[in-house]
């Protein structure tokens, strides 16, 4: 970090840091206004220091520091409600609201959340890890205040221009415009979401942001009206003149048409201008749309030079760490590219996550067959359905936690019409340090109940390749393939792409005492559990289930008859998951077989490493082995007297 920001930080840190003096927004208000830029520099330094060490979201919060300071200078949180969209742009807000001492723990096990949480602070008015929710939530609060007879309490929603591509944001704007309540929407416009923004709205904001005519005319008009003799008639004349000029230049100003008073664009790094704008907005009796332009990653060269990479940074690897196997997301993208070379019907769709899903690689190979639809998962799914209806083979790459937002579209637009849409469900299972809002532990349960849906989960990165081949070449209907976050297990990927037999599991090892049916990433821990059991003299069959739907019924029933006890293992919630499917089958065929389901318990899991989360959920190799011992022990007690009687030793 160089330049004026560095100078401010160094000069501030030589004395008592301003940040050390702030334990609440009230402390912020006690600072001299002239010191606020120095405070911003200290916060910027703190964010860069902690986040580059811990890993996590960085760029958006660096761009919103001055905005957070101005909001807490003007508003009275928590009495007034400040609702940040998603929350990864609100790290400065955390520092200003009493969490400075715990900030080094952000995104760590037992530490601060990387997003906002009502459980964490009274200043976090609304928790969210998914985009485009802030305006709806804030509008609900504004209506509640109006109905409770406390209309002086103010509400502000801060939403990024990336989140503004989500349809839910426009549903809320449409509703807010007709309610005529004091309500502030702040657009934090940094020209980016995680990747560069796409769509007509992004182009519209580009015009508003960059067209010099409006700002020149606005400034000149302000100078003229200031020179006019003061009087109520002339003030009103000046206001109408300004409004007429704005309408002349931007006849289609969408915010005004939606019923908002538009203010901006404002320099989002000028604290004085921000405070003035916020105070002016408070004087408007109806809804206000304040357009603030910020620089994503401001003050951090890595984010300023590559704002997409700077959206989030990874913690540095420990010295001597061996290279990791390829990530599942990279194997997914490369496989789709291979398949698309031979099949022009294959197209790829993502919802603002071209890098996170690695589909940017597909975009580079087939730019005319790639579609980033913005933060609009519902549209992504129905768009894919439309493509599939006309003979295309769309692959929709979406994180498990984000696919939840498009559930009706999966049911209504894809499954009921049996359309061949392939859902590549990334980050299935525990999402690690992204925490409670991003764990993908529900997808099997919410997809298994849908008609016509085929569900697969690979045990490793090589099997992912063959499952994609199966989905695109063998299944005439919707397919979901779920795979975990991060690196694969390091298997060789030399065998040629081929389709798998639909609904057939793979037996990894055979045994006679118990059967362990493992799904996806749980196959490797299941094999390790079998090794632990072998040391105890327990012989275990280990099955890589591969398919949740259709289930390999023949193999399950055969193992139930031969082994007499079953353990199922999955990184999904217990209710309605893979284990439930096995129990339903056994019950339907009247097999009274001792069965233990190992799955994610019915509780909220916070952030931690994936291995720690699996351990705490009871999904480690040791947990699997113990569950098997618990089932085998009673069976051996029963069998032992029988064996003794047969030998004539009992009597």
Steps between C-alpha positions, in 0.01 A plus 500: 500500500656832396411868468275717718331200661836377634592845627172530691540155653858563612417839651196358678677198638789701647247639750214312667309339214158650447359152455604410855273778625185359338292236676166616359354743245457750784881510536529572128278806537732636770792525257572831324356486149842587356639173643261276307727459194778388737261251656415369153869446432543308828201278420638434153832398652326271752290330233795431274711370789237260639330378183819430307610292801171316559364495148154618403309777330703818467431712193140604574573600859805706401277696265229566760707631793415868458136409441488302826654791691253750351203274576593460864579873526151596378286206615442387858553121494345280632195726543527579131538193284791462258444197278802389298440272204691170543735642764841444344509875423446578870831417670549869586153492655617214724801701614285803580247302703706353783668203332851634450650274771353189334563606142818288464275194547282576198407188301683283756346224708328660798568849362310774321287408201617610156147634450255681726313321776224610733648257753833683489403865555194718557641722225457221242140581417460209259722200433564381147755312295298508178464808283204724419311468831578836663230720341221255582614461861556873552162584350335260742672679788390842371138384481526351851631833636220692329234265639644506851466877523877555495554652153808698608708182499685487169584206279768473231574209267848488346510286187778443248455538127566128464218414741278742310500250211289271719129507426408508869656847528267633231198334657581695817563827314169460321322455833686781677422757233126491568513495882624859528691442825827660615736233369856518369660267247873554449655354188866417572608508138849356448432365150549143625333216682742209532562515127433798272131578495291397204169602348303807402492643854879498515517690170243748628704569814809545284323781315383671818838459665713627214290749305656840580199700381287435805765580758619813314143624464418420863807689630439801277135514601595489868734798450229700320229434758735590785543848344127562464324721758362272771125460528250220509386553141854507361604195703205308359584630151857378539383158613264463205771623262740236633239224481407600145865497394550156652192368320620658174843335520386166644140468387500131584655531847369169628513583870279805461254294296488247784397773743836584659673836528836443332818653644847461351729375374712582810870430557491214748841587641418861587369479858384861506297453181354176632394654832341794319310267264376281786374803689327632190339162441358506853306817413307327221163365627488208254738234365846617387750325273855617574754402235853471649799413281783313674819325400503130580822403675605862565841518667606143425704460183401135453131591490537829312695331218276192482167578665353160421787318674496766770136428586629234738852395593631170630705456812866438413603135482728370773866457394569156364135429416495259204306598187130419523315274257284679245185663634167339425380821335796495257445134413132579441572788264769316305272198455212710371743659252607153380140388459398824328765455232308198375147625568396845384177475701690541827489851648609622845315737732602660828350761732780755548754231595715435191818477708351327805359222281801514261263546207713796397716231340200387296433863408853534364456186289141561384407866554180472296380199701554650846246709692556691824153620596602701810382432854176350370483130580128476427551641153803276444294185556200599288732637230665156495155338480420708194826396335434135582147522360651585162753217490800652676684328789556774759736454796418732790794552735372634836606459862272275705405782737405730210299236315255512791389839365366340183301213647166580340665526160665159545162348586266688269714578197742206484382187684131508414593535133781240520744736330866393466664766715820398680552667837868504599464564874827642628587541872267214598549409865687720745629827353768556764573856611207652307285367780130449567356673193718309254500138619345291222348232721139504380512428126451123510194544720338773292575330168436132582126556539463640147365282218725426203816621679819291488751573779868400502800569723858405402744344744790685332587741221540225241151367563363854462619492138309180427187625676495808279533272198213289634279804556553643154495174301289246688222675693195647328388733775635722778818394679666636813868426568622622839869533586689664787696819531874486450749248373433145395663197660787483252403201283638443153273629224639310206203282406286615210167668564216249514144481625413312817213251526215710638393399849792264566729530800865390523626251759840619620570205733306194614436381854248292688435669836357836398439715190603867488318689224682828437395784275738730314784646707414262787635200306862562602423535875289184469798307362717631781233390748511151347874490571434590865234230521730240343745561784216399736422188299186647343457438128323788321362541151551855375276629221539819299131570445550738204123543451249628754223483244452248354638300791676168434220303663628157398837553667352653817261210549773247430728658761219520752446126464870408502651739757199550725590859598548823304659839563429781253724808482429832326595868529138614490237546767352179634137587423406391150853417389684196366465303824128569499480353149667179622268475803195556279611219271563255786172586667308466175645153445445407869870451574553535876870585480685702765591823318682811614482827304806722535418844363509869591306553826200731521689808621668811362873464436719809507831550321795264543720291273320230305683227694403653835138536389486137390650396831245703697218355289610143575615425145866408555646153440508443877130586531410266214702218654337549841151497350587170331633352826181600679291308246727196479544446876138396578500269200815326626353458847201323345712287267750388766261276708370348179852403397578359844180293500586356164837388637339336809672739742183647649283301740 
